[in-house]
Amino acid sequence: MVASLRLPSLTSLLFPATTRYPAALRRRVLCPRNRPASGFATAPSSGTAASPDTKPEVNRLRSDQAVTPRSQDFNAWYLDVIASAELADYGPVRGTMVIRPYGYAIWEAIQDYLNVKFKETGHSNMYFPQFIPYSFIEKEASHVEGFSPELALVTVGGGHELEEKLVVRPTSETIVNHMFTQWIHSYRDLPLMINQWANVTRWEMRTKPFIRTLEFLWQEGHTAHATPEEAEKEAKQMIEIYTRFAFEQTSIPVIAGRKSKLETFAGADTTYTIEAMMGDRKALQAGTSHNLGQNFSRAFGTQFQDENGERQHVWQTSWAVSTRFVGGIIMTHGDDTGLMLPPKIAPIQVVIVPIWKKDTEKTQVLSAASSVKEVLQTAGVRVKLDDTTERTAGWKFNFWEMKGVPIRIEIGPRDVSSNCVVVSRRDIPGKAGKVFGISMEPSTLVAYVKEKLDEIQSSLLEKAISFRDSNIVDVNSYEELKAAIASGKWARGPWSASDSDEQRVKEETGATIRCFPFEQTLGSKTCLMTGNPAEEVAIFAKSY
Amino acid sequence: MVASLRLPSLTSLLFPATTRYPAALRRRVLCPRNRPASGFATAPSSGTAASPDTKPEVNRLRSDQAVTPRSQDFNAWYLDVIASAELADYGPVRGTMVIRPYGYAIWEAIQDYLNVKFKETGHSNMYFPQFIPYSFIEKEASHVEGFSPELALVTVGGGHELEEKLVVRPTSETIVNHMFTQWIHSYRDLPLMINQWANVTRWEMRTKPFIRTLEFLWQEGHTAHATPEEAEKEAKQMIEIYTRFAFEQTSIPVIAGRKSKLETFAGADTTYTIEAMMGDRKALQAGTSHNLGQNFSRAFGTQFQDENGERQHVWQTSWAVSTRFVGGIIMTHGDDTGLMLPPKIAPIQVVIVPIWKKDTEKTQVLSAASSVKEVLQTAGVRVKLDDTTERTAGWKFNFWEMKGVPIRIEIGPRDVSSNCVVVSRRDIPGKAGKVFGISMEPSTLVAYVKEKLDEIQSSLLEKAISFRDSNIVDVNSYEELKAAIASGKWARGPWSASDSDEQRVKEETGATIRCFPFEQTLGSKTCLMTGNPAEEVAIFAKSY
């Protein structure tokens, strides 16, 4: 029996205004017709629904009452966290998602980091129309095969049936190439390196918030080069940027590598990927970078005159990261209590909870809490002071833990007297993560908080690395592979077998080749399936 | 006869990489089927098209050869500037636009400013799906009437005919209210204040890049409040933010005011607007803020329980600024030579053009130019060093003037010897805007450049104010109004006549009420049409 969610709906958590706790304490009911057929925990409320205008005092909940414990039902936990932490909600159209402020702020943190990296590496942002003539999609043979089952089509515009139906972009290679063909004439126009932040639409049948939705947000980079070497270098550079982003900003120890032929993007020569291990040990493809070769330039006639005056087709890449990454962050770090956010991408890094009993204490505690907030804010820390009077401190502790805020600062009357605060880490539960007597003196406090944020950031990464590594099994035979997958782990083993063997593994185990990792062990290898010599190990796993 | 465009297509102007000047010097041919039926200047090239692999030395062009002079043909000039300055291009689908890096960077500057203001005033960003069930649009009567002729409809998804056709959002009030209804329960959930940056689609028949396109980018704010007073205050606050943005960032002296009933947004009680006078004296509605009253909350049942336990419908606002603003900037400040960008939103504020004849001079000139670039960049100035060897300095002068860069710094061998540079202002043509002997000493140079940027920013605003004010005629009769409009000006006069009188003015003069400006003169007034008492003056103008 899934325990009911007792946490309320908040409107604006991130910005100054006033914080209000709506009193509707019953489990937030998602509109039933919006709920996907699969998965969403539908347990009725086990508590008494409070009427909206009462203000019950809620005692400290045990964390496992807040959301379905992760250890109990990973999928229900995931959906509960998204609802409770107000990361997203279902849109009215099946499979669509509303990204709420707290979830969107994580996406903004992702954008802020990547946008700088893209510009530093010479890319310019621009914007292509989302409506693509249907005929464009058909020009690149494997592209149309890959995408046609997932297309949304506009057939009516301004009250009239359109002569040519329009595809709502599932990705933009075709329209990008149509334009590149007009802009590129000479080798001097190359490289052409652009990016766009946009929404894309793929008519997916099985959807899951953030992970797979009908419409999602992403960035898509598109580049054109004079040589295949340059394109290859670019594709590798971008997967390297994604990899560093994952490790350094989100504490997700992705494994970067090359996709198998079967798993390569529809229209690419080579696809590089970063694969992340979620808390349920399923793999999440968290970003891809494609070396498109000349596939699209041949289909769209994108040519340039080289230094010898000869016309050649350009060599291209494309690469993307999407709002799916937010799902990856949730499923990597969250625990039974709820969300756990890496400090670098946390919308709120520090929450301050003032504690008082008597009204005489209130003034001084709130005044101290405001000063602490001011000090941290000035030092560039994203800080929230939860000074509402409608909830107990214990309730607030639970609430902000569920929201994954990395550090909580408690300030009570005795702390004020001693000019100190209590600092609790979200990633170390209970007393072990709680340190008393941290001085309120600005430079001391700021230094302490920043150090702790860094420690949490590293600690989350280390924990994720150790979880990942303890769940990858080196295998040397198909039997071992099957056993590893059956036990829920990833299997890593030498592979040089055929596409049909790969297909067979998928059918028999549910696992696919996630990638041939860039990091390979030296020495001769023997294909786990055929016994033939193999040049590389591949990683097999079930995936989202 | 329109002179040919001799300026080439550039790939990446904004970011470090290498700058290359493609040699294709002939007028960039826009794909004919992309060209809208109306307006685009179609003069053939009057120069000899150079073959793509030659590198002709082009002498300094007279500015009036670069783009169609504004004074000659405003519309052709506008489209030429967009093409030459590579702000945008036509997309493959009629009426769609590709926003190129230089144009997109202006939009990013707009976003950067507004995004901060929105957050400072308590709004959170989020994201709603773009697909809206058709039935939603029908719920608010005047809304459906206003938008149904312009809708793009998705009727096929994943290969199947959809049961309910989906509207590609023309604006999001309906879906926002659908979600607000689920999130708002109590007065404690209010105010709910959000914003989204998104693309929207309106199936327009007559399109023009940036000004009116099938798809465009915008931000749309949506708020819900407990009282009509709060909603009104919010709607006014947001038009005030837009007004300040227009004046302070873009040097556009908009006139803020209230729309007439006929011109009010479909679904609003009141629409506030900022109206800008373009270089051809047509008005551009550059931003709007709507007090929606309870129209959408009644249609969608968006209710809250107030402090007395009674259920009430929320009071709402919505407000938007779009990529249209980029068009407004072009048409406000540009001149015969091309674009002229206000420093605060210019992607490149300063361009450095090094000048040398002998190779021995080259090294020291380029080294000095690099230092100057470094110094300015470190000081936070957006600076570009144009150090390519494929073009003459004169050619570069023209090119960057056409691109509207506010300040040019020239550095030649003699400047290097005297440790000085030459600084030219884009807004003061020729020698009058050129100052010799500005010291290269970092603090002096930085202070000088920053001061000049501020001066240009103010100067553009003053010029635009004086242009605006000299083109508004105070009128007291319909005859005077007709004369003012016929002479291409705006008419301002007391108005209390009927909707049908307003309609008659439109039919007979082509002008509409742009707004009842907030700034009103005191004293009793007599309606210019009826002679009845009037409380306010209205501004009439032809508009985009």
Interface residues (C-beta under 8 A of the other chain):
Chain A: S9 T11 S12 L13 L14 F15 P16 A17 R20 Y21 P22 A23 A24 L30 C31 P52 D53 D89 G91 P92 V93 T96 M97 V98 I99 R100 P101 G103 Y104 A105 W107 E108 K119 G122 H123 S124 N125 M126 Y127 F128 P129 Q130 F131 I132 P133 F136 S148 P149 E150 L151 A152 L153 V154 T155 V156 G157 G158 G159 K165 L166 V168 I175 H178 M179 Q182 W183 H185 S186 R188 D189 L190 P191 L192 M193 I194 A198 N199 T201 W203 E204 M205 L214 E215 L217 Q305 G309 E390
Chain B: S9 T11 S12 L13 L14 F15 P16 A17 R20 Y21 P22 A23 A24 L30 C31 P52 D53 D89 G91 P92 V93 T96 M97 V98 I99 R100 P101 G103 Y104 A105 W107 E108 K119 G122 H123 S124 N125 M126 Y127 F128 P129 Q130 F131 I132 P133 F136 S148 P149 E150 L151 A152 L153 V154 T155 V156 G157 G158 G159 K165 L166 V168 I175 H178 M179 Q182 W183 H185 S186 R188 D189 L190 P191 L192 M193 I194 A198 N199 T201 W203 E204 M205 L214 E215 L217 Q305 G309 E390
